[in-house]
Amino acid sequence: MGSFSIWHWLIVLVVVALVFGTKKLRNLGGDLGGAVKGFKQAMNEEQSSGVIEHAVNEADSVSSKATQKE
């Protein structure tokens, strides 16, 4: 009673397609895909800049320790 079978999902899909139309669903899918792609790119840019900042900070700390020893 709590589980949906494949037939339930097919009926829901047909009803949604009839209500919204396939063109709107295709556009919605494209917009959602573009949003996910943009989010992934932003996350990758942030991670790469974080790695660069971390490397610069470590290089600064190593060089400052070296100058302190001299």
Secondary structure, DSSP 4 states (H G I P E B T S, - for coil): --S--HHHHHHHHHHHHHHH-HHHHHHHHHHHHHHHHHHHHHHHHHHHHHHHHHHHHHHHHHHHHHHHH-
